[in-house]
Amino acid sequence: MSIRTVSTQPFPDQKPGTSGLRKKVPTFRQPHYLENFVQSIFDSIAAPQGSTLVLGGDGRYYNRLAIQIILKMAAANGFGQVLVGRGGILSTPAASCVIRKYKTFGGIILSASHNPGGPDGDFGIKFNSSNGGPATETVTEAIYVKSKAISSYRILDTEDVMLDKLGETTLGGMKVKVFDPVSDYAELMESLFDFPAIRTLLKSGFKIKFDAMHAVNGPYAKELLEKRLGAPVGSVMNGVPLEDFGGGHPDPNLTYAHDLVEIMYGAEAPDFGAASDGDGDRNMILGKRFFVTPSDSLALLAANATLIPAYKQGLAGVARSMPTSAAVDRVAKALNIPCYETPTGWKFFGNLMDAGKVTLCGEESFGTGSNHVREKDGLWAVLFWLNILAVRKQSVESIVREHWARFGRNFYSRYDYEGLPTEAANGVIQHLRDNFPTLTNKQFGNHTVQTCDDFSYTDPVDGSISKGQGLRILFSDDSRIIFRLSGTGTEGATLRVYLEAYEADVSRHHLDAQEALKELIRVALDISELQSRTGRDQPTVIT
């Protein structure tokens, strides 16, 4: 076997987004495309000779082939060892766990998260640093700069590695260790939560249903929920990871997790339901005929954190992404702890956690997590909820309604317009920016605009500044409308509209969110001219 240097030319479209580089599978399968990006990673991170790298992904189409390419390139670029999940499987939070536990230089995670898979689906790749979290903007920008100037990459000419058998082998001078992708993560979860209390809950007749959506968390959920906690076999549905996610869309929301939603709103509904996404870092929480918004879930976890063994001493602080509702802000105020508002992207939370400023954090896009790893974590959130339910011995709905009675309810919804022509989506954003000066103090029905801005964030840890993070229209009654172009799509543009209205009156907490927000929705469409500019009468997804 020998190291081969392959001449190549740059691709113009390898700029990482908030979660690495995501493109259609046919794009990644172009000659040199994946190799160029991997070499750009290696050239940017300056790993010392002999460093250890973690590698794995969510099992989607192209995952196994990509792993073989990356292993051979890692060997050619001087890595001493790569830890790869058996079968190429490794959930994103489990990858963070392994990076941190074994103190590796970092890891490469192969996933397009909640995006569809298959030969014509999506694929993604990102680098996580030694803290277990996504690379900082400084690193991703350096990778992009390298990708625009690359002229060659290095790869070892050798046979493929057997990925389905635990053990060690060598590629050139590099050791490859195929490890159990579930065990380290499961042990970490058992150290955080009161498993005996949850077992008692599940033995009492409390029924659960977890939808793994034929994605990476199937093996993790079976090990934790069915094997270690004693939930009946079958409590985990769609538990076998498939390259195309069974033809489904592995996004845990009311639209795409429709099979679970039908069960949870049916006549024989279980007491608790949950789902996770393609790479296992997102979660959706349901009670019996009751949906918990991600923003409310974060607030509830913060309010009940001291019931959990790992957090019984209290929280250092909490953080939320800017588009996430302010429900957790009210909890933080009551607990007298800091609350940070960051741009979208888990890397911003990583800095705060590394500095000891926050313990819990979350995003409205079905992601919550804590300082146990440096990624959002779907099964962690499920176990957190089960631990709360085991201690409080109430239903999901009653816990949420008691929370609203104490803190008020933040009615919240997100409208996603996917696959828009990029020019049209950019036109909506520019139109809003141009009209900001005319909106201040203007009244729309019962809502008066207090201020408008394009959200900017100064990191309190490293002083870095992130601009252009989303357009905010803030009203005097604590209502908000936010417009943001998402960086997680692979085709066209995704425009997201976030709507929030605060309601202290308990007698109105029973309202459906869409009913409570209907005037604000009308205002958002009028101000943005979204329908006329994009030609879309309805959003793709409402959450």
Secondary structure by P-SEA (a helix, b strand, c coil): cbbbbbbbbbbccccccccccccccccccccaaaaaaaaaaaaccccccbbbbbbccccccaaaaaaaaaaaaaaaacccbbbbcccccccaaaaaaaaaaacccbbbbbcccccccccccccbbbbbccccccccaaaaaaaaaaaacccbbbbbbccccccccbbbbbcccbbbbbccccaaaaaaaaaccaaaaaaaaaaccbbbbbbcccccaaaaaaacccccccccccccccccccccccccccccccccaaaaaaaaaccccccccccccccccccccccccccccaaaaaaaaaaaccccccccccccbbbbcccccaaaaaaaaaacbbbbbbcccaaaaaaaaaaccccccccccccccccccccccaaaaaaaaaaaaaaacccaaaaaaaaaaaccccccbbbbbccccaaaaaaaaaaaaaaccccccccccccccccccccccccccccccccccccccccccccbbbbbbbccccccbbbbbbbbbbbcccccccccccccaaaaaaaaaaaaccccccccccccccc
